[in-house]
């Protein structure tokens, strides 16, 4: 049997010489659900954030529950609607707006109950719920805790590359998701849990 010449390009043991280049790995992303609770409309927004901090829009909408015959049925609609959305989109983390002072005690009570239904829906699907005050959300999205809803809607559209106007409830929900994405990134950099860190 003759020896192989120096110019031969044969391979042994099934090794291939024409391998295709390996794809560049993409940074792992985390899917975040944002909830803007309301006793008449509950905003829902879902985004993906990758390891480099890039935000990608996934879903937004609002659960309109004011037409239900009784208030308990509104709460059930919020719970069932969120459970269905979570089951479909499979977010890994959840942010929700903290209750603020409403115009009257009855409104505050109804808002708190709607928020409770939303939290229960997220918890029922195994999501930890992270709470954010309205000023935190405005600070994260607009750069000022005193920003108005129009500014929030505009900046959410810019950050997520969305065209056209956003419905306020959905925009607020997306803003909460963006706030959670920014907060988790900041905490990861400094290496402390959110419970030990508060914005003023």
C-alpha positions in Angstrom: 0.0 0.0 0.0 1.5 3.3 -1.0 2.0 6.2 1.4 -0.2 9.3 1.2 1.5 12.3 -0.5 2.0 15.6 1.3 -0.5 17.3 -1.0 -3.3 14.9 -0.3 -6.3 16.3 1.6 -7.8 13.1 2.8 -9.2 12.8 6.3 -9.5 9.9 8.7 -12.1 8.6 11.1 -15.0 10.4 9.3 -13.6 13.9 9.9 -15.0 16.5 7.5 -13.0 19.3 6.0 -15.9 21.3 4.7 -17.7 22.1 7.9 -20.1 25.0 7.8 -19.2 27.8 10.2 -20.9 27.6 13.6 -23.6 30.2 14.2 -22.8 33.0 16.5 -24.7 32.3 19.8 -27.4 34.9 20.6 -27.6 36.3 24.1 -30.2 34.5 26.2 -33.3 36.5 26.7 -35.8 36.8 29.5 -39.5 37.3 28.9 -41.2 39.8 31.2 -44.8 40.5 31.9 -46.0 43.9 32.9 -49.4 44.5 34.4 -51.2 47.8 34.9 -54.1 46.8 37.1 -57.5 48.5 36.9 -61.1 47.7 37.9 -62.4 48.6 34.5 -59.4 47.9 32.2 -56.2 46.0 33.1 -53.3 46.7 30.8 -51.0 43.8 29.8 -47.6 44.1 28.1 -44.9 41.5 27.4 -41.3 42.1 26.3 -38.1 40.1 25.9 -34.8 41.5 27.2 -31.5 39.9 26.3 -28.2 39.7 28.2 -27.1 42.9 26.4 -30.1 44.8 27.5 -31.9 44.9 24.1 -35.7 45.2 24.5 -38.1 43.5 22.1 -41.8 43.9 22.0 -43.8 40.6 22.3 -47.4 41.5 23.1 -49.7 44.2 24.5 -53.3 44.7 25.1 -56.0 45.4 27.7 -58.6 43.3 29.5 -61.8 45.3 29.4 -63.9 44.1 32.3 -66.3 46.9 33.0 -69.1 45.2 31.1 -69.4 42.3 33.6 -72.6 42.0 35.5 -71.0 42.1 39.0 -67.7 43.2 40.4 -66.7 39.6 41.4 -67.1 38.7 37.8 -64.8 41.5 36.8 -62.1 40.0 39.1 -62.7 36.6 37.7 -62.3 38.0 34.1 -59.0 39.6 35.1 -57.7 36.4 36.7 -58.8 34.2 33.8 -57.6 36.6 31.1 -54.1 36.9 32.7 -53.8 33.2 33.2 -54.6 32.6 29.5 -52.1 35.2 28.4 -49.4 33.8 30.7 -50.1 30.3 29.4 -49.8 31.5 25.8 -46.7 33.7 26.1 -44.8 32.0 29.0 -43.2 35.0 30.6 -40.5 34.2 33.2 -40.9 37.3 35.4 -43.6 39.8 36.3 -43.8 43.4 37.3 -47.0 45.2 38.5 -47.8 48.8 39.5 -48.1 49.4 43.2 -51.4 50.9 44.4 -51.5 54.7 44.5 -54.0 56.9 46.2 -57.3 56.9 44.3 -59.9 59.7 44.2 -62.0 58.1 46.8 -62.0 55.1 49.2 -64.3 53.0 47.0 -62.1 53.4 44.0 -59.0 52.6 46.0 -60.7 49.4 47.3 -61.8 48.3 43.8 -58.3 49.0 42.4 -56.7 47.0 45.2 -59.0 44.1 44.5 -58.2 44.2 40.8 -54.6 44.2 41.6 -55.0 41.3 43.9 -56.7 39.3 41.2 -53.8 40.1 38.8 -51.2 39.1 41.4 -53.0 35.8 42.1 -53.1 35.0 38.4 -49.3 35.5 38.1 -48.6 33.6 41.3 -50.9 30.7 40.1 -48.6 30.4 37.0 -45.5 30.3 39.2 -44.3 33.9 38.6 -42.7 36.0 41.2 -44.3 39.4 41.3 -42.2 42.6 41.5 -44.0 45.8 42.5 -43.1 49.3 41.2 -44.4 52.7 42.3 -45.7 55.0 39.6 -42.7 57.4 40.1 -40.3 54.5 39.6 -41.9 53.6 36.3 -41.9 57.2 35.1 -38.3 57.6 36.2 -37.2 54.4 34.3 -39.0 55.2 31.1 -39.1 59.0 30.8 -36.2 59.9 33.1 -38.3 61.9 35.5 -40.7 60.7 38.2 -43.1 63.5 37.2 -43.5 62.5 33.6 -47.1 62.4 32.3 -48.9 59.6 30.5 -48.3 61.1 27.0 -44.6 61.1 27.6 -44.7 57.5 28.9 -46.6 56.4 25.8 -44.2 58.1 23.5 -41.1 56.7 25.2 -42.4 53.2 25.3 -43.0 53.4 21.6 -39.4 54.7 21.0 -37.8 52.1 23.3 -39.7 49.2 21.7 -39.7 50.4 18.2 -43.5 50.5 17.9 -45.3 52.5 15.3 -48.5 54.5 15.9 -50.2 55.5 19.1 -50.5 53.1 22.1 -53.6 52.6 24.2 -52.8 54.1 27.6 -53.4 50.9 29.7 -51.3 48.8 27.3 -48.6 51.5 27.2 -48.4 51.6 31.0 -48.2 47.8 31.2 -45.3 47.8 28.7 -43.7 50.6 30.8 -43.8 48.4 33.9 -42.2 45.6 32.0 -39.4 48.0 30.8 -39.0 49.2 34.3 -38.5 45.7 35.6 -36.0 45.0 32.8 -33.9 48.0 33.7 -34.2 47.3 37.5 -33.1 43.7 37.2 -30.1 44.7 35.1 -29.1 47.4 37.6 -29.3 45.0 40.5 -27.4 42.4 38.6 -24.6 44.9 38.1 -24.3 45.8 41.8 -25.1 42.3 43.0 -27.8 43.1 45.6 -31.4 41.9 45.9 -34.3 44.3 45.0 -35.6 44.1 48.6 -32.4 45.9 49.7 -32.7 48.6 47.2 -35.3 51.4 46.8 -35.6 54.4 44.5 -36.9 57.6 46.1 
